[in-house]
Amino acid sequence: MRTISHRVIDLITTDRDKKYELAARMADAIIDISLKQGDCMPRDLSNEGFVQQDITAHWHFANALAEVELRQMERKVFSFPQSEVRYA
């Protein structure tokens, strides 16, 4: 799995509160699959070791988290440094 600084996924799970850890791991898998294939379907997560019950329970939340992360990654890739504009 990749390490992205300041990820939304990391904000929902902490060392003390692991309530959303499964959804966060699933979102990471969705990101990896999406970057390789162009998209990710729930059935693709079975190949990553997730059981159908967990996929059914957490797909929508994990997919939404992954979408936010992918958009943030896209912004960083396509963002250009702002140059200062001065008017006379």
PDB file of N, CA, C and O in Angstrom:
ATOM      1  N   MET A   1       0.838  -1.191   0.000  1.00  0.00           N
ATOM      2  CA  MET A   1       0.000   0.000   0.000  1.00  0.00           C
ATOM      3  C   MET A   1       0.878   1.248   0.000  1.00  0.00           C
ATOM      4  O   MET A   1       1.979   1.255   0.551  1.00  0.00           O
ATOM      5  N   ARG A   2       0.379   2.270  -0.612  1.00  0.00           N
ATOM      6  CA  ARG A   2       1.128   3.521  -0.727  1.00  0.00           C
ATOM      7  C   ARG A   2       0.925   4.372   0.529  1.00  0.00           C
ATOM      8  O   ARG A   2      -0.044   4.190   1.266  1.00  0.00           O
ATOM      9  N   THR A   3       1.834   5.281   0.754  1.00  0.00           N
ATOM     10  CA  THR A   3       1.727   6.209   1.866  1.00  0.00           C
ATOM     11  C   THR A   3       1.537   7.607   1.301  1.00  0.00           C
ATOM     12  O   THR A   3       2.404   8.116   0.591  1.00  0.00           O
ATOM     13  N   ILE A   4       0.429   8.215   1.607  1.00  0.00           N
ATOM     14  CA  ILE A   4       0.117   9.561   1.150  1.00  0.00           C
ATOM     15  C   ILE A   4       0.001  10.421   2.401  1.00  0.00           C
ATOM     16  O   ILE A   4      -0.741  10.081   3.322  1.00  0.00           O
ATOM     17  N   SER A   5       0.722  11.520   2.438  1.00  0.00           N
ATOM     18  CA  SER A   5       0.636  12.364   3.618  1.00  0.00           C
ATOM     19  C   SER A   5      -0.666  13.151   3.609  1.00  0.00           C
ATOM     20  O   SER A   5      -1.173  13.512   2.547  1.00  0.00           O
ATOM     21  N   HIS A   6      -1.189  13.408   4.760  1.00  0.00           N
ATOM     22  CA  HIS A   6      -2.410  14.191   4.937  1.00  0.00           C
ATOM     23  C   HIS A   6      -3.606  13.560   4.213  1.00  0.00           C
ATOM     24  O   HIS A   6      -4.330  14.240   3.486  1.00  0.00           O
ATOM     25  N   ARG A   7      -3.799  12.278   4.418  1.00  0.00           N
ATOM     26  CA  ARG A   7      -4.896  11.588   3.758  1.00  0.00           C
ATOM     27  C   ARG A   7      -6.163  11.687   4.586  1.00  0.00           C
ATOM     28  O   ARG A   7      -6.119  11.665   5.816  1.00  0.00           O
ATOM     29  N   VAL A   8      -7.277  11.793   3.910  1.00  0.00           N
ATOM     30  CA  VAL A   8      -8.580  11.791   4.575  1.00  0.00           C
ATOM     31  C   VAL A   8      -8.797  10.450   5.257  1.00  0.00           C
ATOM     32  O   VAL A   8      -9.349  10.385   6.355  1.00  0.00           O
ATOM     33  N   ILE A   9      -8.363   9.386   4.605  1.00  0.00           N
ATOM     34  CA  ILE A   9      -8.535   8.045   5.161  1.00  0.00           C
ATOM     35  C   ILE A   9      -7.905   7.949   6.547  1.00  0.00           C
ATOM     36  O   ILE A   9      -8.476   7.331   7.446  1.00  0.00           O
ATOM     37  N   ASP A  10      -6.739   8.553   6.727  1.00  0.00           N
ATOM     38  CA  ASP A  10      -6.053   8.477   8.015  1.00  0.00           C
ATOM     39  C   ASP A  10      -6.756   9.271   9.106  1.00  0.00           C
ATOM     40  O   ASP A  10      -6.534   9.023  10.291  1.00  0.00           O
ATOM     41  N   LEU A  11      -7.578  10.197   8.732  1.00  0.00           N
ATOM     42  CA  LEU A  11      -8.279  11.008   9.724  1.00  0.00           C
ATOM     43  C   LEU A  11      -9.444  10.268  10.378  1.00  0.00           C
ATOM     44  O   LEU A  11      -9.920  10.678  11.437  1.00  0.00           O
ATOM     45  N   ILE A  12      -9.908   9.178   9.754  1.00  0.00           N
ATOM     46  CA  ILE A  12     -11.070   8.490  10.309  1.00  0.00           C
ATOM     47  C   ILE A  12     -10.712   7.337  11.231  1.00  0.00           C
ATOM     48  O   ILE A  12     -11.589   6.793  11.901  1.00  0.00           O
ATOM     49  N   THR A  13      -9.463   6.962  11.278  1.00  0.00           N
ATOM     50  CA  THR A  13      -9.066   5.876  12.166  1.00  0.00           C
ATOM     51  C   THR A  13      -7.792   6.267  12.909  1.00  0.00           C
ATOM     52  O   THR A  13      -6.858   6.806  12.315  1.00  0.00           O
ATOM     53  N   THR A  14      -7.762   5.999  14.177  1.00  0.00           N
ATOM     54  CA  THR A  14      -6.602   6.334  14.993  1.00  0.00           C
ATOM     55  C   THR A  14      -6.147   5.086  15.740  1.00  0.00           C
ATOM     56  O   THR A  14      -6.809   4.049  15.684  1.00  0.00           O
ATOM     57  N   ASP A  15      -5.035   5.182  16.429  1.00  0.00           N
ATOM     58  CA  ASP A  15      -4.542   4.049  17.207  1.00  0.00           C
ATOM     59  C   ASP A  15      -5.518   3.650  18.312  1.00  0.00           C
ATOM     60  O   ASP A  15      -5.638   2.471  18.643  1.00  0.00           O
ATOM     61  N   ARG A  16      -6.203   4.617  18.871  1.00  0.00           N
ATOM     62  CA  ARG A  16      -7.158   4.330  19.951  1.00  0.00           C
ATOM     63  C   ARG A  16      -8.517   3.908  19.420  1.00  0.00           C
ATOM     64  O   ARG A  16      -9.180   3.064  20.023  1.00  0.00           O
ATOM     65  N   ASP A  17      -8.940   4.481  18.305  1.00  0.00           N
ATOM     66  CA  ASP A  17     -10.263   4.192  17.767  1.00  0.00           C
ATOM     67  C   ASP A  17     -10.123   3.559  16.385  1.00  0.00           C
ATOM     68  O   ASP A  17      -9.857   4.251  15.403  1.00  0.00           O
ATOM     69  N   LYS A  18     -10.300   2.268  16.317  1.00  0.00           N
ATOM     70  CA  LYS A  18     -10.141   1.541  15.063  1.00  0.00           C
ATOM     71  C   LYS A  18     -11.492   1.181  14.446  1.00  0.00           C
ATOM     72  O   LYS A  18     -11.599   0.210  13.696  1.00  0.00           O
ATOM     73  N   LYS A  19     -12.500   1.950  14.758  1.00  0.00           N
ATOM     74  CA  LYS A  19     -13.859   1.679  14.296  1.00  0.00           C
ATOM     75  C   LYS A  19     -13.956   1.602  12.774  1.00  0.00           C
ATOM     76  O   LYS A  19     -14.712   0.791  12.238  1.00  0.00           O
ATOM     77  N   TYR A  20     -13.199   2.435  12.086  1.00  0.00           N
ATOM     78  CA  TYR A  20     -13.288   2.489  10.625  1.00  0.00           C
ATOM     79  C   TYR A  20     -12.050   1.915   9.936  1.00  0.00           C
ATOM     80  O   TYR A  20     -11.821   2.173   8.755  1.00  0.00           O
ATOM     81  N   GLU A  21     -11.268   1.155  10.657  1.00  0.00           N
ATOM     82  CA  GLU A  21     -10.028   0.630  10.085  1.00  0.00           C
ATOM     83  C   GLU A  21     -10.292  -0.250   8.858  1.00  0.00           C
ATOM     84  O   GLU A  21      -9.559  -0.163   7.873  1.00  0.00           O
ATOM     85  N   LEU A  22     -11.310  -1.082   8.904  1.00  0.00           N
ATOM     86  CA  LEU A  22     -11.617  -1.951   7.766  1.00  0.00           C
ATOM     87  C   LEU A  22     -11.998  -1.126   6.533  1.00  0.00           C
ATOM     88  O   LEU A  22     -11.548  -1.416   5.425  1.00  0.00           O
ATOM     89  N   ALA A  23     -12.822  -0.104   6.729  1.00  0.00           N
ATOM     90  CA  ALA A  23     -13.207   0.761   5.611  1.00  0.00           C
ATOM     91  C   ALA A  23     -11.995   1.498   5.060  1.00  0.00           C
ATOM     92  O   ALA A  23     -11.897   1.699   3.850  1.00  0.00           O
ATOM     93  N   ALA A  24     -11.082   1.899   5.915  1.00  0.00           N
ATOM     94  CA  ALA A  24      -9.865   2.589   5.468  1.00  0.00           C
ATOM     95  C   ALA A  24      -8.969   1.644   4.664  1.00  0.00           C
ATOM     96  O   ALA A  24      -8.430   2.034   3.628  1.00  0.00           O
ATOM     97  N   ARG A  25      -8.806   0.407   5.135  1.00  0.00           N
ATOM     98  CA  ARG A  25      -8.005  -0.567   4.391  1.00  0.00           C
ATOM     99  C   ARG A  25      -8.667  -0.879   3.043  1.00  0.00           C
ATOM    100  O   ARG A  25      -7.990  -1.033   2.026  1.00  0.00           O
ATOM    101  N   MET A  26      -9.985  -0.968   3.055  1.00  0.00           N
ATOM    102  CA  MET A  26     -10.717  -1.229   1.822  1.00  0.00           C
ATOM    103  C   MET A  26     -10.559  -0.057   0.851  1.00  0.00           C
ATOM    104  O   MET A  26     -10.399  -0.266  -0.351  1.00  0.00           O
ATOM    105  N   ALA A  27     -10.603   1.155   1.360  1.00  0.00           N
ATOM    106  CA  ALA A  27     -10.420   2.337   0.511  1.00  0.00           C
ATOM    107  C   ALA A  27      -9.028   2.337  -0.107  1.00  0.00           C
ATOM    108  O   ALA A  27      -8.872   2.681  -1.279  1.00  0.00           O
ATOM    109  N   ASP A  28      -8.010   1.954   0.670  1.00  0.00           N
ATOM    110  CA  ASP A  28      -6.653   1.845   0.123  1.00  0.00           C
ATOM    111  C   ASP A  28      -6.609   0.831  -1.015  1.00  0.00           C
ATOM    112  O   ASP A  28      -5.974   1.069  -2.042  1.00  0.00           O
ATOM    113  N   ALA A  29      -7.285  -0.299  -0.829  1.00  0.00           N
ATOM    114  CA  ALA A  29      -7.316  -1.324  -1.874  1.00  0.00           C
ATOM    115  C   ALA A  29      -8.045  -0.805  -3.110  1.00  0.00           C
ATOM    116  O   ALA A  29      -7.619  -1.072  -4.234  1.00  0.00           O
ATOM    117  N   ILE A  30      -9.132  -0.073  -2.919  1.00  0.00           N
ATOM    118  CA  ILE A  30      -9.878   0.504  -4.042  1.00  0.00           C
ATOM    119  C   ILE A  30      -8.992   1.473  -4.812  1.00  0.00           C
ATOM    120  O   ILE A  30      -9.015   1.490  -6.043  1.00  0.00           O
ATOM    121  N   ILE A  31      -8.222   2.269  -4.108  1.00  0.00           N
ATOM    122  CA  ILE A  31      -7.305   3.214  -4.759  1.00  0.00           C
ATOM    123  C   ILE A  31      -6.280   2.461  -5.595  1.00  0.00           C
ATOM    124  O   ILE A  31      -6.056   2.799  -6.757  1.00  0.00           O
ATOM    125  N   ASP A  32      -5.654   1.441  -5.008  1.00  0.00           N
ATOM    126  CA  ASP A  32      -4.645   0.669  -5.733  1.00  0.00           C
ATOM    127  C   ASP A  32      -5.231   0.017  -6.983  1.00  0.00           C
ATOM    128  O   ASP A  32      -4.633   0.070  -8.058  1.00  0.00           O
ATOM    129  N   ILE A  33      -6.394  -0.593  -6.836  1.00  0.00           N
ATOM    130  CA  ILE A  33      -7.047  -1.254  -7.970  1.00  0.00           C
ATOM    131  C   ILE A  33      -7.420  -0.229  -9.032  1.00  0.00           C
ATOM    132  O   ILE A  33      -7.212  -0.461 -10.223  1.00  0.00           O
ATOM    133  N   SER A  34      -7.964   0.889  -8.610  1.00  0.00           N
ATOM    134  CA  SER A  34      -8.377   1.929  -9.554  1.00  0.00           C
ATOM    135  C   SER A  34      -7.192   2.487 -10.334  1.00  0.00           C
ATOM    136  O   SER A  34      -7.302   2.761 -11.528  1.00  0.00           O
ATOM    137  N   LEU A  35      -6.072   2.653  -9.665  1.00  0.00           N
ATOM    138  CA  LEU A  35      -4.887   3.165 -10.352  1.00  0.00           C
ATOM    139  C   LEU A  35      -4.345   2.152 -11.361  1.00  0.00           C
ATOM    140  O   LEU A  35      -3.784   2.541 -12.385  1.00  0.00           O
ATOM    141  N   LYS A  36      -4.508   0.865 -11.081  1.00  0.00           N
ATOM    142  CA  LYS A  36      -4.029  -0.179 -11.992  1.00  0.00           C
ATOM    143  C   LYS A  36      -4.995  -0.408 -13.154  1.00  0.00           C
ATOM    144  O   LYS A  36      -4.571  -0.527 -14.304  1.00  0.00           O
ATOM    145  N   GLN A  37      -6.301  -0.470 -12.851  1.00  0.00           N
ATOM    146  CA  GLN A  37      -7.299  -0.873 -13.838  1.00  0.00           C
ATOM    147  C   GLN A  37      -8.114   0.277 -14.402  1.00  0.00           C
ATOM    148  O   GLN A  37      -8.740   0.133 -15.452  1.00  0.00           O
ATOM    149  N   GLY A  38      -8.118   1.406 -13.728  1.00  0.00           N
ATOM    150  CA  GLY A  38      -8.956   2.519 -14.153  1.00  0.00           C
ATOM    151  C   GLY A  38     -10.232   2.648 -13.340  1.00  0.00           C
ATOM    152  O   GLY A  38     -10.819   3.729 -13.275  1.00  0.00           O
ATOM    153  N   ASP A  39     -10.667   1.564 -12.721  1.00  0.00           N
ATOM    154  CA  ASP A  39     -11.826   1.589 -11.828  1.00  0.00           C
ATOM    155  C   ASP A  39     -11.776   0.364 -10.925  1.00  0.00           C
ATOM    156  O   ASP A  39     -10.923  -0.510 -11.082  1.00  0.00           O
ATOM    157  N   CYS A  40     -12.703   0.319  -9.981  1.00  0.00           N
ATOM    158  CA  CYS A  40     -12.764  -0.809  -9.053  1.00  0.00           C
ATOM    159  C   CYS A  40     -14.226  -1.147  -8.810  1.00  0.00           C
ATOM    160  O   CYS A  40     -15.042  -0.267  -8.536  1.00  0.00           O
ATOM    161  N   MET A  41     -14.540  -2.407  -8.911  1.00  0.00           N
ATOM    162  CA  MET A  41     -15.883  -2.901  -8.613  1.00  0.00           C
ATOM    163  C   MET A  41     -15.820  -3.694  -7.307  1.00  0.00           C
ATOM    164  O   MET A  41     -14.750  -4.168  -6.925  1.00  0.00           O
ATOM    165  N   PRO A  42     -16.947  -3.841  -6.624  1.00  0.00           N
ATOM    166  CA  PRO A  42     -16.920  -4.592  -5.360  1.00  0.00           C
ATOM    167  C   PRO A  42     -16.319  -5.990  -5.510  1.00  0.00           C
ATOM    168  O   PRO A  42     -15.615  -6.454  -4.613  1.00  0.00           O
ATOM    169  N   ARG A  43     -16.581  -6.660  -6.615  1.00  0.00           N
ATOM    170  CA  ARG A  43     -16.041  -8.016  -6.805  1.00  0.00           C
ATOM    171  C   ARG A  43     -14.515  -8.036  -6.859  1.00  0.00           C
ATOM    172  O   ARG A  43     -13.893  -9.053  -6.552  1.00  0.00           O
ATOM    173  N   ASP A  44     -13.908  -6.903  -7.254  1.00  0.00           N
ATOM    174  CA  ASP A  44     -12.443  -6.829  -7.306  1.00  0.00           C
ATOM    175  C   ASP A  44     -11.813  -6.932  -5.921  1.00  0.00           C
ATOM    176  O   ASP A  44     -10.660  -7.341  -5.790  1.00  0.00           O
ATOM    177  N   LEU A  45     -12.562  -6.565  -4.897  1.00  0.00           N
ATOM    178  CA  LEU A  45     -12.023  -6.597  -3.534  1.00  0.00           C
ATOM    179  C   LEU A  45     -11.888  -8.019  -2.991  1.00  0.00           C
ATOM    180  O   LEU A  45     -11.097  -8.270  -2.082  1.00  0.00           O
ATOM    181  N   SER A  46     -12.659  -8.939  -3.551  1.00  0.00           N
ATOM    182  CA  SER A  46     -12.537 -10.344  -3.132  1.00  0.00           C
ATOM    183  C   SER A  46     -11.134 -10.860  -3.404  1.00  0.00           C
ATOM    184  O   SER A  46     -10.585 -11.629  -2.615  1.00  0.00           O
ATOM    185  N   ASN A  47     -10.550 -10.431  -4.535  1.00  0.00           N
ATOM    186  CA  ASN A  47      -9.191 -10.857  -4.880  1.00  0.00           C
ATOM    187  C   ASN A  47      -8.153 -10.250  -3.949  1.00  0.00           C
ATOM    188  O   ASN A  47      -7.015 -10.717  -3.905  1.00  0.00           O
ATOM    189  N   GLU A  48      -8.529  -9.220  -3.209  1.00  0.00           N
ATOM    190  CA  GLU A  48      -7.615  -8.562  -2.271  1.00  0.00           C
ATOM    191  C   GLU A  48      -7.763  -9.107  -0.850  1.00  0.00           C
ATOM    192  O   GLU A  48      -7.134  -8.598   0.077  1.00  0.00           O
ATOM    193  N   GLY A  49      -8.588 -10.136  -0.675  1.00  0.00           N
ATOM    194  CA  GLY A  49      -8.717 -10.784   0.629  1.00  0.00           C
ATOM    195  C   GLY A  49      -9.893 -10.328   1.476  1.00  0.00           C
ATOM    196  O   GLY A  49     -10.026 -10.768   2.618  1.00  0.00           O
ATOM    197  N   PHE A  50     -10.743  -9.466   0.957  1.00  0.00           N
ATOM    198  CA  PHE A  50     -11.914  -9.025   1.702  1.00  0.00           C
ATOM    199  C   PHE A  50     -13.043 -10.025   1.496  1.00  0.00           C
ATOM    200  O   PHE A  50     -13.234 -10.529   0.389  1.00  0.00           O
ATOM    201  N   VAL A  51     -13.788 -10.313   2.551  1.00  0.00           N
ATOM    202  CA  VAL A  51     -14.911 -11.249   2.456  1.00  0.00           C
ATOM    203  C   VAL A  51     -16.161 -10.498   2.001  1.00  0.00           C
ATOM    204  O   VAL A  51     -16.286  -9.291   2.209  1.00  0.00           O
ATOM    205  N   GLN A  52     -17.075 -11.229   1.382  1.00  0.00           N
ATOM    206  CA  GLN A  52     -18.265 -10.618   0.790  1.00  0.00           C
ATOM    207  C   GLN A  52     -19.101  -9.847   1.818  1.00  0.00           C
ATOM    208  O   GLN A  52     -19.652  -8.793   1.500  1.00  0.00           O
ATOM    209  N   GLN A  53     -19.196 -10.357   3.023  1.00  0.00           N
ATOM    210  CA  GLN A  53     -19.968  -9.682   4.069  1.00  0.00           C
ATOM    211  C   GLN A  53     -19.389  -8.300   4.370  1.00  0.00           C
ATOM    212  O   GLN A  53     -20.142  -7.337   4.513  1.00  0.00           O
ATOM    213  N   ASP A  54     -18.072  -8.190   4.466  1.00  0.00           N
ATOM    214  CA  ASP A  54     -17.433  -6.898   4.723  1.00  0.00           C
ATOM    215  C   ASP A  54     -17.560  -5.964   3.526  1.00  0.00           C
ATOM    216  O   ASP A  54     -17.774  -4.762   3.687  1.00  0.00           O
ATOM    217  N   ILE A  55     -17.428  -6.522   2.325  1.00  0.00           N
ATOM    218  CA  ILE A  55     -17.579  -5.708   1.122  1.00  0.00           C
ATOM    219  C   ILE A  55     -18.971  -5.099   1.069  1.00  0.00           C
ATOM    220  O   ILE A  55     -19.128  -3.909   0.794  1.00  0.00           O
ATOM    221  N   THR A  56     -19.974  -5.918   1.331  1.00  0.00           N
ATOM    222  CA  THR A  56     -21.364  -5.446   1.316  1.00  0.00           C
ATOM    223  C   THR A  56     -21.589  -4.363   2.378  1.00  0.00           C
ATOM    224  O   THR A  56     -22.273  -3.371   2.125  1.00  0.00           O
ATOM    225  N   ALA A  57     -21.022  -4.558   3.540  1.00  0.00           N
ATOM    226  CA  ALA A  57     -21.243  -3.624   4.649  1.00  0.00           C
ATOM    227  C   ALA A  57     -20.498  -2.300   4.487  1.00  0.00           C
ATOM    228  O   ALA A  57     -20.987  -1.259   4.927  1.00  0.00           O
ATOM    229  N   HIS A  58     -19.317  -2.327   3.858  1.00  0.00           N
ATOM    230  CA  HIS A  58     -18.454  -1.146   3.863  1.00  0.00           C
ATOM    231  C   HIS A  58     -18.169  -0.550   2.485  1.00  0.00           C
ATOM    232  O   HIS A  58     -17.471   0.460   2.391  1.00  0.00           O
ATOM    233  N   TRP A  59     -18.690  -1.149   1.417  1.00  0.00           N
ATOM    234  CA  TRP A  59     -18.358  -0.708   0.064  1.00  0.00           C
ATOM    235  C   TRP A  59     -18.624   0.780  -0.160  1.00  0.00           C
ATOM    236  O   TRP A  59     -17.743   1.501  -0.628  1.00  0.00           O
ATOM    237  N   HIS A  60     -19.812   1.236   0.164  1.00  0.00           N
ATOM    238  CA  HIS A  60     -20.179   2.618  -0.157  1.00  0.00           C
ATOM    239  C   HIS A  60     -19.293   3.629   0.576  1.00  0.00           C
ATOM    240  O   HIS A  60     -18.847   4.611  -0.016  1.00  0.00           O
ATOM    241  N   PHE A  61     -19.047   3.390   1.836  1.00  0.00           N
ATOM    242  CA  PHE A  61     -18.194   4.297   2.612  1.00  0.00           C
ATOM    243  C   PHE A  61     -16.751   4.258   2.106  1.00  0.00           C
ATOM    244  O   PHE A  61     -16.132   5.300   1.894  1.00  0.00           O
ATOM    245  N   ALA A  62     -16.225   3.051   1.917  1.00  0.00           N
ATOM    246  CA  ALA A  62     -14.846   2.906   1.457  1.00  0.00           C
ATOM    247  C   ALA A  62     -14.674   3.486   0.055  1.00  0.00           C
ATOM    248  O   ALA A  62     -13.658   4.120  -0.230  1.00  0.00           O
ATOM    249  N   ASN A  63     -15.640   3.280  -0.806  1.00  0.00           N
ATOM    250  CA  ASN A  63     -15.562   3.800  -2.162  1.00  0.00           C
ATOM    251  C   ASN A  63     -15.590   5.329  -2.161  1.00  0.00           C
ATOM    252  O   ASN A  63     -14.874   5.965  -2.934  1.00  0.00           O
ATOM    253  N   ALA A  64     -16.407   5.912  -1.301  1.00  0.00           N
ATOM    254  CA  ALA A  64     -16.455   7.375  -1.194  1.00  0.00           C
ATOM    255  C   ALA A  64     -15.122   7.925  -0.688  1.00  0.00           C
ATOM    256  O   ALA A  64     -14.637   8.933  -1.202  1.00  0.00           O
ATOM    257  N   LEU A  65     -14.530   7.278   0.306  1.00  0.00           N
ATOM    258  CA  LEU A  65     -13.210   7.692   0.803  1.00  0.00           C
ATOM    259  C   LEU A  65     -12.160   7.597  -0.299  1.00  0.00           C
ATOM    260  O   LEU A  65     -11.338   8.497  -0.470  1.00  0.00           O
ATOM    261  N   ALA A  66     -12.201   6.502  -1.038  1.00  0.00           N
ATOM    262  CA  ALA A  66     -11.238   6.318  -2.123  1.00  0.00           C
ATOM    263  C   ALA A  66     -11.402   7.402  -3.182  1.00  0.00           C
ATOM    264  O   ALA A  66     -10.413   7.911  -3.709  1.00  0.00           O
ATOM    265  N   GLU A  67     -12.632   7.753  -3.490  1.00  0.00           N
ATOM    266  CA  GLU A  67     -12.888   8.794  -4.488  1.00  0.00           C
ATOM    267  C   GLU A  67     -12.304  10.137  -4.046  1.00  0.00           C
ATOM    268  O   GLU A  67     -11.712  10.856  -4.851  1.00  0.00           O
ATOM    269  N   VAL A  68     -12.469  10.466  -2.785  1.00  0.00           N
ATOM    270  CA  VAL A  68     -11.901  11.712  -2.259  1.00  0.00           C
ATOM    271  C   VAL A  68     -10.380  11.680  -2.377  1.00  0.00           C
ATOM    272  O   VAL A  68      -9.772  12.655  -2.819  1.00  0.00           O
ATOM    273  N   GLU A  69      -9.764  10.569  -1.984  1.00  0.00           N
ATOM    274  CA  GLU A  69      -8.309  10.449  -2.062  1.00  0.00           C
ATOM    275  C   GLU A  69      -7.820  10.534  -3.508  1.00  0.00           C
ATOM    276  O   GLU A  69      -6.822  11.198  -3.789  1.00  0.00           O
ATOM    277  N   LEU A  70      -8.518   9.868  -4.419  1.00  0.00           N
ATOM    278  CA  LEU A  70      -8.108   9.905  -5.828  1.00  0.00           C
ATOM    279  C   LEU A  70      -8.208  11.314  -6.393  1.00  0.00           C
ATOM    280  O   LEU A  70      -7.357  11.730  -7.179  1.00  0.00           O
ATOM    281  N   ARG A  71      -9.234  12.043  -6.002  1.00  0.00           N
ATOM    282  CA  ARG A  71      -9.359  13.430  -6.462  1.00  0.00           C
ATOM    283  C   ARG A  71      -8.253  14.305  -5.890  1.00  0.00           C
ATOM    284  O   ARG A  71      -7.726  15.176  -6.583  1.00  0.00           O
ATOM    285  N   GLN A  72      -7.902  14.080  -4.633  1.00  0.00           N
ATOM    286  CA  GLN A  72      -6.805  14.836  -4.025  1.00  0.00           C
ATOM    287  C   GLN A  72      -5.487  14.526  -4.739  1.00  0.00           C
ATOM    288  O   GLN A  72      -4.687  15.427  -4.990  1.00  0.00           O
ATOM    289  N   MET A  73      -5.269  13.264  -5.061  1.00  0.00           N
ATOM    290  CA  MET A  73      -4.060  12.870  -5.768  1.00  0.00           C
ATOM    291  C   MET A  73      -4.020  13.522  -7.146  1.00  0.00           C
ATOM    292  O   MET A  73      -2.970  13.984  -7.593  1.00  0.00           O
ATOM    293  N   GLU A  74      -5.156  13.554  -7.805  1.00  0.00           N
ATOM    294  CA  GLU A  74      -5.248  14.160  -9.132  1.00  0.00           C
ATOM    295  C   GLU A  74      -4.943  15.650  -9.068  1.00  0.00           C
ATOM    296  O   GLU A  74      -4.248  16.184  -9.933  1.00  0.00           O
ATOM    297  N   ARG A  75      -5.457  16.315  -8.054  1.00  0.00           N
ATOM    298  CA  ARG A  75      -5.184  17.746  -7.894  1.00  0.00           C
ATOM    299  C   ARG A  75      -3.704  18.015  -7.706  1.00  0.00           C
ATOM    300  O   ARG A  75      -3.168  18.976  -8.259  1.00  0.00           O
ATOM    301  N   LYS A  76      -3.038  17.170  -6.929  1.00  0.00           N
ATOM    302  CA  LYS A  76      -1.614  17.361  -6.683  1.00  0.00           C
ATOM    303  C   LYS A  76      -0.806  17.124  -7.952  1.00  0.00           C
ATOM    304  O   LYS A  76       0.185  17.813  -8.194  1.00  0.00           O
ATOM    305  N   VAL A  77      -1.218  16.160  -8.758  1.00  0.00           N
ATOM    306  CA  VAL A  77      -0.500  15.858  -9.989  1.00  0.00           C
ATOM    307  C   VAL A  77      -0.658  16.979 -10.997  1.00  0.00           C
ATOM    308  O   VAL A  77       0.301  17.349 -11.675  1.00  0.00           O
ATOM    309  N   PHE A  78      -1.874  17.527 -11.102  1.00  0.00           N
ATOM    310  CA  PHE A  78      -2.143  18.517 -12.126  1.00  0.00           C
ATOM    311  C   PHE A  78      -2.090  19.956 -11.631  1.00  0.00           C
ATOM    312  O   PHE A  78      -2.409  20.878 -12.381  1.00  0.00           O
ATOM    313  N   SER A  79      -1.695  20.157 -10.396  1.00  0.00           N
ATOM    314  CA  SER A  79      -1.607  21.526  -9.904  1.00  0.00           C
ATOM    315  C   SER A  79      -0.240  22.103 -10.248  1.00  0.00           C
ATOM    316  O   SER A  79       0.773  21.404 -10.220  1.00  0.00           O
ATOM    317  N   PHE A  80      -0.233  23.344 -10.562  1.00  0.00           N
ATOM    318  CA  PHE A  80       0.992  24.034 -10.904  1.00  0.00           C
ATOM    319  C   PHE A  80       1.276  25.068  -9.830  1.00  0.00           C
ATOM    320  O   PHE A  80       0.349  25.648  -9.265  1.00  0.00           O
ATOM    321  N   PRO A  81       2.537  25.299  -9.547  1.00  0.00           N
ATOM    322  CA  PRO A  81       2.862  26.310  -8.531  1.00  0.00           C
ATOM    323  C   PRO A  81       2.321  27.671  -8.952  1.00  0.00           C
ATOM    324  O   PRO A  81       2.415  28.073 -10.111  1.00  0.00           O
ATOM    325  N   GLN A  82       1.765  28.349  -7.991  1.00  0.00           N
ATOM    326  CA  GLN A  82       1.230  29.669  -8.261  1.00  0.00           C
ATOM    327  C   GLN A  82       2.381  30.662  -8.305  1.00  0.00           C
ATOM    328  O   GLN A  82       3.203  30.719  -7.391  1.00  0.00           O
ATOM    329  N   SER A  83       2.430  31.431  -9.363  1.00  0.00           N
ATOM    330  CA  SER A  83       3.446  32.473  -9.425  1.00  0.00           C
ATOM    331  C   SER A  83       2.807  33.791  -9.050  1.00  0.00           C
ATOM    332  O   SER A  83       1.623  34.024  -9.293  1.00  0.00           O
ATOM    333  N   GLU A  84       3.588  34.619  -8.473  1.00  0.00           N
ATOM    334  CA  GLU A  84       3.074  35.911  -8.035  1.00  0.00           C
ATOM    335  C   GLU A  84       2.910  36.829  -9.254  1.00  0.00           C
ATOM    336  O   GLU A  84       3.816  36.953 -10.078  1.00  0.00           O
ATOM    337  N   VAL A  85       1.766  37.452  -9.347  1.00  0.00           N
ATOM    338  CA  VAL A  85       1.492  38.373 -10.445  1.00  0.00           C
ATOM    339  C   VAL A  85       1.498  39.782  -9.885  1.00  0.00           C
ATOM    340  O   VAL A  85       0.772  40.091  -8.941  1.00  0.00           O
ATOM    341  N   ARG A  86       2.312  40.622 -10.467  1.00  0.00           N
ATOM    342  CA  ARG A  86       2.379  42.013 -10.019  1.00  0.00           C
ATOM    343  C   ARG A  86       1.924  42.922 -11.157  1.00  0.00           C
ATOM    344  O   ARG A  86       2.298  42.739 -12.315  1.00  0.00           O
ATOM    345  N   TYR A  87       1.124  43.883 -10.799  1.00  0.00           N
ATOM    346  CA  TYR A  87       0.636  44.844 -11.777  1.00  0.00           C
ATOM    347  C   TYR A  87       1.319  46.184 -11.530  1.00  0.00           C
ATOM    348  O   TYR A  87       1.535  46.585 -10.386  1.00  0.00           O
ATOM    349  N   ALA A  88       1.651  46.861 -12.607  1.00  0.00           N
ATOM    350  CA  ALA A  88       2.328  48.163 -12.477  1.00  0.00           C
ATOM    351  C   ALA A  88       1.351  49.248 -12.160  1.00  0.00           C
ATOM    352  O   ALA A  88       1.741  50.407 -12.015  1.00  0.00           O
TER     353      ALA A  88
END
